[in-house]
Amino acid sequence: MRLTLDVDSEIPIYQQIRDQIVAAIAAGELAAEAPLPSTRQLGAALAINFHTVNKAYDLLRREGFIRVNRKSGAVVRRGPDSGPPDPGVAEAWQERLRVLLAEAVAHGLTAEEVLRRSGDVLASFDRAPADTAERTTP
């Protein structure tokens, strides 16, 4: 997994980290039980404060994507092949989706365009995961 940050983005750095880790899980780059770097390691690798990484990890933990403990550190809790989602996940996701769809409609995208783009994004997660030897974290 490779993380890329845009320090000039309006999206906070912790959110960029969170989003890229979720995308890596969805794409199969990070499987269930895969370890993540420590907050200090990732902070040093990205040249950012480790508290920023900690904020991203805490968000991922609260959302059920990772678990964190003192002995094993942060590990991926579940992936797309881990079985049915936790109760309430679909409903919470639908509420977030409603906002994204409202933004698309407010910007003038047609239903066909939204569906085409949504299909493209979903298809991007169907790719086979890359060889684990080639996965790197900066």
Secondary structure, DSSP 8 states (H G I E B T S, - for coil): ------TTSSS-HHHHHHHHHHHHHHTTSS-TT-B---HHHHHHHHTS-HHHHHHHHHHHHHTTSEEEETTTEEEE---TTS-S--TTHHHHHHHHHHHHHHHHHHTT--HHHHHHHHHHHHHHTTS----GGG----
